[in-house]
Amino acid sequence: MARWIAALALAFLATGCRTRVAGDLDEREAGRVVTALERSGIPASADREARGQGKAWAVRVPSADATRARAIMAGLDMPRP
């Protein structure tokens, strides 16, 4: 039982702490940002935000990588308006 609880806690820690580094993007731009971050070694995801139509995507990365992700995005002039 203790091993199961430890494994569950580890899984939560590994996936639970994500930070939004970009938002209000269309799906294509969110995908471009995710690709650029992943090529730089940062696991990223594009998630649909619960807001109206159009630009409704956000990019999230592990919280520990957020500062580096923002620096990479700035260096690549991303996201584009």
Secondary structure as GFF3:
##gff-version 3
##sequence-region A 1 81
A	DSSP	alpha_helix	2	16	.	.	.	ID=ss1
A	DSSP	beta_strand	18	25	.	.	.	ID=ss2
A	DSSP	alpha_helix	27	39	.	.	.	ID=ss3
A	DSSP	beta_strand	45	48	.	.	.	ID=ss4
A	DSSP	beta_strand	57	62	.	.	.	ID=ss5
A	DSSP	three_ten_helix	63	65	.	.	.	ID=ss6
A	DSSP	alpha_helix	66	75	.	.	.	ID=ss7
###
